[in-house]
Amino acid sequence: MIQGHGGNIYRLAEELRCDPAEIRDMSSNVNPLGPPPGLREYLRENVHLIQALPEADACSAVQSFCRKHGLSPRNVLAGNGSTQFIYFLPLALRTKQALIVGPTYADYEDACAMHGALCDFITADRENEFRPDLQKISRQSAGADTVFICNPNNPTGSLIPGEELLALCRRHPDTRFIIDESYLPFVPEGEEHSLLHSGLSNVLVLHSMSKIFRVPGLRIGFLIGPEKLIAKMRHYSLPWSLSNPALHTVIWLMNHGEITDAFIGRSREYLSVERKRFCTFMSHASHMRLFPGCTSFILAELKGGHNSGQICAALAAEKILIRNCANFRGLSDRFIRISLKTEESNRMLLEKLSAFA
């Protein structure tokens, strides 16, 4: 298992002998506006939920999710975050040869290695602004039984339009495509690019509530796919995968559609403004090139004399965490990832980054 998905605020707080709340965590890709209004209050009022076992199959959460998204419970599994599914999918699918489209989330590769599956990689390049080459992906998909695609991608923020991704999956009916849509809720009109309703027998979609609703500590994820494949996945799904607070959070979020839809809309607008502001400020910086993408984070390539480790260490000493991308396959110690937060935090980071010129 890779160590270092993002910064560890507790370890840094211990090193600096400060309160974890003093750390500006701009390494974690969660919504700066979250959680949605009313959710914290609901959880405080229902803390008694921890005294009872949750439903073993999270049936109520699944049904709520399906009502909101127009799906059948036969096509959906709930889990302890989307990462739980990532780690059992190669086993459940009997994956022998996987293709991973990167640079991307390391857990796809780690999950395959855990179950003895071989991996090939297609790495988008900086010259093409890390846009995936769909023709190349299609050619290599023909030799794989399982393909992992994060859309939009982490850490590049690149998005494959939904119609193009659907066409790719249709061209290879004997290959299973695992489409991770964890960051799609951040994308304006993101629903148009989702494969939740693809209807294809070879597509499984990962959906996360952790990022957009800023509840990563609750570990809430869903796996959506054709009935036959989901039935197969149930044999590998653990009982009580959702705790009671997580299960009831799903129900609350899905039953308060007006609140959550408005919240997602505000989040998209806010991030669009902050992303534009951030990129405009850095547009003339000779020591850094930004790849803005369309999500809550920005990938940056370092052009000056500092590497990612040096910049991350210097910022950490000032209680600011960003993501060192040196351990992403296909990147190097010339890349960092910045998760947009409050306007104040974003402005502060811009000033700090400018000092490295």
C-alpha positions in Angstrom: 0.0 0.0 0.0 1.4 3.4 -1.0 2.1 5.7 1.9 1.4 9.4 1.1 -1.9 9.8 -0.6 -1.8 13.3 0.8 -0.5 15.2 3.8 -0.9 13.8 7.3 -2.1 16.8 9.3 -1.8 14.9 12.6 1.8 13.9 12.1 2.7 17.5 11.0 0.9 19.0 13.9 2.9 16.7 16.2 6.1 17.7 14.6 5.3 21.4 14.8 3.7 21.0 18.3 0.5 22.7 17.2 -3.2 21.9 17.0 -4.1 19.9 13.8 -6.8 22.6 13.2 -3.9 25.1 12.6 -2.7 23.1 9.5 -4.0 24.3 6.1 -4.4 21.0 4.3 -4.2 21.8 0.6 -3.2 18.2 -0.2 -6.6 16.6 0.4 -9.1 16.8 -2.5 -12.2 17.5 -0.5 -14.7 20.2 -1.1 -13.7 23.5 0.6 -17.3 24.5 1.1 -18.4 21.2 2.8 -20.1 19.4 4.4 -23.5 20.6 3.1 -25.5 22.8 5.5 -27.4 20.9 8.1 -25.4 17.6 7.9 -23.2 18.3 10.9 -26.2 19.3 13.0 -28.0 16.1 12.0 -25.0 13.9 13.0 -24.6 15.7 16.3 -28.3 15.2 17.1 -28.0 11.5 16.1 -24.8 10.5 17.8 -26.7 7.7 19.5 -26.5 5.8 16.2 -23.1 4.5 17.2 -24.7 2.4 19.9 -26.4 0.0 17.4 -25.2 -2.2 14.6 -26.0 -0.9 11.1 -27.7 -2.9 8.4 -25.4 -5.6 7.3 -26.1 -4.9 3.6 -26.6 -1.1 3.9 -29.9 -1.7 2.1 -31.5 1.7 3.2 -28.5 3.6 1.9 -28.5 1.8 -1.4 -32.3 2.4 -1.9 -31.9 6.1 -1.1 -29.0 6.4 -3.5 -30.9 4.6 -6.2 -34.0 6.8 -5.8 -31.9 9.9 -6.2 -30.0 8.7 -9.2 -32.7 6.7 -11.0 -31.1 3.3 -10.5 -32.1 -0.2 -9.5 -30.8 -1.6 -6.2 -29.8 -4.7 -8.3 -27.2 -2.5 -9.9 -25.6 -1.0 -6.8 -23.4 -1.9 -3.9 -22.5 0.3 -1.0 -19.0 0.1 0.5 -16.5 1.5 3.0 -15.4 4.2 0.5 -14.7 3.5 -3.2 -11.2 2.3 -2.2 -12.8 -0.8 -0.6 -14.1 -1.8 -4.1 -10.8 -1.0 -5.8 -9.0 -3.5 -3.6 -11.4 -6.4 -4.2 -12.3 -5.8 -7.9 -9.2 -7.5 -9.3 -10.0 -10.6 -7.1 -13.7 -10.6 -7.9 -13.1 -10.1 -11.7 -10.3 -12.6 -11.8 -8.1 -10.0 -13.4 -5.0 -11.3 -15.1 -3.9 -8.4 -17.2 -4.9 -4.9 -16.3 -4.4 -1.6 -18.1 -4.1 1.5 -16.0 -4.5 5.0 -17.6 -2.3 7.4 -15.9 -0.6 9.2 -14.3 -3.2 8.3 -11.7 -4.3 7.1 -8.3 -1.7 4.4 -7.1 -4.3 2.1 -5.5 -5.4 0.7 -8.8 -1.9 -0.7 -9.3 -1.6 -1.7 -5.6 -4.9 -3.6 -5.8 -3.8 -5.5 -8.8 -0.5 -6.4 -7.2 -2.3 -7.6 -4.1 -4.1 -10.2 -6.2 -1.3 -11.2 -8.6 -2.6 -9.3 -11.6 -0.1 -7.9 -14.1 -0.4 -4.3 -15.1 0.4 -2.3 -18.2 0.3 1.5 -18.2 -0.6 4.2 -20.6 0.8 7.6 -19.4 -0.5 10.8 -20.8 2.3 13.3 -21.4 2.8 16.9 -20.4 3.2 18.0 -24.0 -0.4 17.2 -24.5 -1.4 18.7 -21.2 -2.0 15.2 -19.9 -5.0 14.6 -22.1 -5.4 10.8 -22.5 -4.8 9.4 -26.0 -8.0 7.4 -26.6 -6.7 5.7 -29.7 -3.7 4.4 -27.8 -6.0 3.4 -24.9 -8.2 1.5 -27.4 -5.3 -0.4 -28.9 -4.0 -1.5 -25.5 -7.4 -2.3 -24.2 -7.7 -5.1 -26.7 -4.9 -7.0 -24.8 -6.3 -6.4 -21.3 -9.2 -8.0 -19.4 -9.6 -5.0 -17.0 -9.0 -1.3 -17.6 -8.9 1.4 -14.8 -9.8 4.9 -15.8 -10.2 7.8 -13.3 -12.5 10.4 -15.0 -11.8 13.2 -14.3 -8.3 12.0 -13.4 -6.4 12.4 -10.2 -3.9 14.2 -10.2 -4.0 15.8 -13.6 -7.7 16.9 -13.6 -8.1 15.9 -17.2 -11.6 14.8 -18.3 -12.5 12.3 -21.0 -15.9 13.4 -22.5 -18.6 10.9 -21.6 -19.6 10.1 -25.2 -16.0 9.3 -26.1 -15.5 7.1 -23.0 -18.8 5.3 -23.8 -17.6 4.7 -27.3 -14.3 3.2 -26.1 -16.1 0.8 -23.8 -18.5 -0.3 -26.6 -15.6 -1.1 -28.8 -14.2 -3.6 -26.4 -17.2 -5.7 -25.0 -14.9 -8.4 -23.7 -12.9 -6.0 -21.6 -14.2 -4.8 -18.2 -13.8 -1.0 -17.7 -13.7 0.3 -14.2 -14.5 4.0 -14.4 -13.7 6.0 -11.2 -16.0 9.0 -11.1 -15.0 10.2 -7.6 -14.2 13.7 -8.8 -17.0 14.0 -11.4 -19.4 15.9 -9.1 -17.0 18.9 -9.1 -17.2 19.2 -12.9 -19.8 21.7 -14.3 -22.5 19.7 -16.1 -20.6 16.6 -14.8 -23.7 14.5 -15.0 -23.5 14.6 -18.8 -20.2 12.7 -18.7 -21.2 10.0 -16.2 -21.4 6.4 -17.2 -23.8 5.6 -14.3 -26.5 4.8 -16.9 -24.3 3.4 -19.6 -26.3 0.1 -19.7 -23.2 -1.7 -20.8 -22.4 -5.2 -19.5 -18.7 -4.5 -19.2 -18.7 -1.2 -17.3 -18.4 -0.7 -13.5 -18.6 2.8 -12.1 -17.0 3.9 -8.8 -18.9 6.7 -7.0 -17.6 8.5 -3.9 -19.4 10.9 -1.5 -16.2 11.6 0.4 -14.9 14.4 -1.8 -17.9 16.5 -3.0 -19.7 16.3 0.4 -16.4 16.5 2.5 -17.1 13.5 4.6 -13.9 11.4 4.0 -13.9 10.2 7.6 -17.2 8.5 7.1 -15.9 6.3 4.2 -18.9 6.2 1.8 -18.6 4.7 -1.7 -20.8 3.0 -4.3 -20.2 0.5 -7.1 -22.6 0.7 -10.0 -22.8 -1.8 -12.8 -24.8 -4.4 -14.7 -26.9 -6.7 -12.6 -24.9 -9.8 -13.5 -21.5 -8.2 -12.5 -22.9 -6.6 -9.3 -24.4 -10.0 -8.3 -20.8 -11.4 -8.7 -19.4 -8.6 -6.6 -21.8 -9.3 -3.7 -19.9 -12.4 -2.9 -16.9 -10.3 -2.0 -18.7 -7.5 -0.3 -18.2 -7.4 3.5 -21.1 -7.1 6.0 -21.5 -3.8 7.8 -19.4 -2.0 5.2 -21.2 1.2 6.1 -21.2 2.3 9.8 -24.5 3.6 11.1 -23.4 7.3 10.9 -22.3 6.7 7.3 -25.5 4.9 6.4 -27.7 7.6 7.8 -25.6 10.3 6.2 -26.3 8.8 2.8 -30.0 8.7 3.6 -30.0 12.3 4.8 -28.0 13.5 1.7 -30.2 11.7 -0.7 -33.5 12.8 1.0 -32.4 16.4 0.9 -31.9 16.7 -2.8 -32.7 20.4 -3.0 -30.1 21.2 -0.4 -27.4 18.9 -1.9 -28.1 19.9 -5.5 -27.8 23.6 -4.6 -24.6 22.8 -2.6 -23.0 21.1 -5.5 -23.9 24.0 -7.8 -22.4 26.5 -5.4 -19.3 24.4 -5.1 -18.8 24.2 -8.8 -19.2 27.9 -9.2 -16.9 28.7 -6.4 -14.1 26.3 -7.6 -14.4 27.7 -11.2 -13.8 31.2 -9.9 -10.9 30.2 -7.6 -9.3 28.0 -10.2 -9.4 30.9 -12.7 -8.0 33.3 -10.1 -5.3 31.0 -9.1 -4.2 30.3 -12.7 -4.4 33.9 -13.8 -2.1 34.9 -10.9 0.4 32.3 -11.9 0.1 32.7 -15.6 3.3 34.8 -15.9 5.3 32.7 -13.4 8.4 31.3 -15.2 9.1 28.8 -12.4 5.8 27.0 -12.6 3.4 25.6 -15.2 -0.2 24.9 -14.2 -2.5 22.2 -15.6 -5.8 23.5 -14.2 -8.1 20.7 -15.2 -11.8 20.9 -14.1 -11.9 19.6 -10.5 -11.0 20.9 -7.0 -7.3 20.5 -7.5 -4.5 21.8 -9.8 -1.4 20.0 -11.0 1.7 22.1 -11.3 5.1 21.4 -12.9 8.1 23.0 -11.3 10.4 24.9 -13.7 12.8 26.5 -11.2 15.6 25.3 -9.0 13.4 23.7 -6.4 12.0 20.2 -6.4 8.7 19.0 -5.0 10.2 17.7 -1.8 11.9 21.0 -1.0 8.7 23.1 -1.7 6.5 20.7 0.3 8.9 20.8 3.2 9.2 24.6 3.2 5.4 25.0 3.1 4.9 22.3 5.8 7.2 24.3 8.1 4.6 27.1 7.7 1.7 24.8 8.4 0.6 24.4 4.8 0.3 20.9 3.2 0.3 20.3 -0.5 0.7 17.0 -2.4 4.2 15.9 -3.5 3.6 14.1 -6.8 7.0 12.4 -6.9 5.4 9.0 -6.1 2.9 9.1 -9.0 4.0 6.7 -11.8 4.6 8.9 -14.8 5.3 12.1 -12.8 8.4 13.1 -10.9 9.8 15.4 -8.2 9.0 18.2 -10.6 5.3 18.0 -9.9 3.0 19.1 -7.1 -0.8 19.1 -6.7 -2.7 21.9 -5.0 -6.2 21.4 -3.7 -8.1 24.7 -3.7 -9.5 25.8 -0.3 -10.8 29.1 1.0 -10.1 32.2 -0.9 -7.8 33.3 2.0 -5.8 30.0 1.9 -5.5 30.1 -1.9 -4.2 33.7 -1.8 -1.7 32.8 1.0 -0.4 29.8 -1.0 0.0 31.9 -4.1 2.2 34.3 -2.2 4.3 31.5 -0.8 4.7 29.8 -4.2 5.7 33.1 -5.8 8.6 33.3 -3.3 10.2 30.2 -4.9 10.8 32.0 -8.2 
